[in-house]
């Protein structure tokens, strides 16, 4: 198998073979798994790979001005959850069963889910009947406490140290924002002084490969890719070999968007994971599923199917600053208990935030309760 790294346009006409991955101690080079062997379960049309490319960025490229980082309340206050909850306590400030009935409806329509909403409200109702709340503001404070308690167990930041390279496989349905999330993660980890490499495993769409290359150029990180319609497992396997040989800290692998009902494409994710294990028995170290926050309760079915197919280990919920109702985060936490690694609160790279339960809840609640709990 041969690989080539294409240099910058100024080096046109020159190519150099990529370094071979290091041979592990006690194992001869001939014993190292090859791509052909790793993919033996699926016959390849040829014994050679399409050309692999590395896109460099001129070191004198001007730095972009730092983005203005808005706090959680500014980002989440436009959500349906925040708007409806705020108007509810303005319309009906009286502490009674009618208020709780409206609260339950508000939670359900905000995608918190019927079971979770019912549990939350019934607990508050019992406490109200025991006269634990002096007024509606006290009830709202108790709701905040219950919502934070629901999310605290899934507040688990992603730690990429300890393994080198740390392989992150990014999955999700079409349009969830996988490639954009990868670009933001690359920026985040590059800013932490980590060596990052990207693998363009979405080989179904030429636009996806080009988009990832653009993110690579913007963040000054290498991108490993092959031609359109290439085998995705081949691309990612090749990228892992390159990452190992170059001492890369983090490899982020993109995958094609697929509906959770597409069995054949879902099986491909399992194949990618199996092929990676030929080089690293523990890879991928993180299977990060990106979820569109505007999807609502359908996100539950998506996560269930992806988890069954490839074993999701963490979630990223995007687009929470726009038309998202916001409640799906609570539904996911209650249903699966999977770590919510990041949430997307805007378009800029700094708007991909590590998930914080208290900051998220306070961003959704009426400002009169959260005004002294502002979060960056």
Protein Blocks (a to p, Z undefined) as FASTA:
>chain_A
ZZdddddfklgoiacddddddddehiafklpccfklmmmmpccfbfbdcddddddddfkl
ccddddddddfklmmmmpmklmmmmmmmmmmmcgcfklmmmmmmmmmmnonojklmmmmm
mmmmmmmmnopafblmlmmmmmmmmmmmmmmmmmccddfehiacdddddeddehilpmmm
mmmmmmmmmmnopacddddfblkbmklmmmmmmmmmmnopacddddehiafklmmmmmmm
mmmmnopabdcdddddddfklmklmmmmmmmmmmmmmmmmkbcfbdcddddfklmmmlmm
mmmmmmmmnopabdcdehklmmbnolmmmmmmmmnopacfbacfbjbfklpccddfklmm
mmmmcfklmmmmccZZ
